[in-house]
Amino acid sequence: HAIKNNLQSIGVQYLFPVQVHVVPELLNSIDGPLLTQSNGVAPSDLCVCAPTGCGKTLSYVIPITSALLRTVTCHLRGLVVLPSQDLALQVRDVFENVSKGTKVKVGVLCGQKSLDEELEKVVSPLGS
């Protein structure tokens, strides 16, 4: 399993308590490839409050990546909204590490380049 191998390669040997609770909850709430339940309804919201460094990012990166691996398409299928450029870049790195070697492409829009350049990377079928 690519995700498990990638987690091991970045030094994740076990899940933190927040991940132990959140990851299975999110994985169990998704039935289809686009984070929808079998009845076509989006999963319920889940609010997680934990101190910095407790593993919140992997708590959603693992289930989102798992869901995205179920189908291949050239369309934008996931969006994570974050409050700062630094956090967006950190989360992008986590997504890239977890999805390494798969067909999941990760992009970021955070004002590093012109809007046209950033949009091209995110919506381009090849993520170029």
C-alpha positions, 0 to 999 in steps of 0.5 A, spaced: 500 500 500 503 506 497 500 510 503 503 506 508 510 505 505 510 513 504 508 514 511 514 509 513 519 512 509 517 519 512 518 516 519 511 515 521 512 508 525 505 509 529 499 514 529 498 519 534 492 519 539 488 524 534 490 520 528 487 514 531 481 517 532 480 521 526 483 517 520 478 511 521 472 516 522 474 519 516 475 513 512 469 509 514 465 515 512 467 515 505 464 510 500 465 513 494 472 516 491 470 523 491 469 523 499 461 521 498 457 516 502 454 511 499 447 515 499 451 520 495 451 525 501 458 528 503 460 526 510 459 529 516 463 535 518 468 533 523 472 538 528 478 537 531 482 541 536 489 539 538 495 542 540 500 544 534 504 537 533 499 532 535 498 530 528 492 533 525 495 534 518 496 527 517 489 526 520 486 528 514 491 527 509 491 520 509 483 519 508 483 524 502 489 521 499 486 514 500 479 517 497 483 520 491 487 514 489 480 510 488 479 513 481 483 517 476 481 523 473 484 530 470 479 534 474 480 538 481 478 533 486 480 536 493 481 542 496 484 544 503 483 551 505 488 554 510 489 560 514 496 562 512 501 561 506 506 557 511 501 552 513 499 551 506 506 550 504 507 545 509 501 541 508 502 541 501 509 537 503 505 532 507 500 531 501 506 530 496 510 525 501 504 521 503 502 521 495 509 520 492 509 514 487 501 515 486 497 518 480 495 524 485 497 530 483 498 536 489 498 543 487 498 550 492 495 556 491 498 561 496 501 567 492 508 565 491 507 566 483 502 570 479 495 567 479 495 565 472 501 561 474 498 558 480 492 556 477 495 553 471 499 548 476 492 546 479 488 545 473 493 543 468 491 535 467 498 534 468 500 538 474 505 541 470 
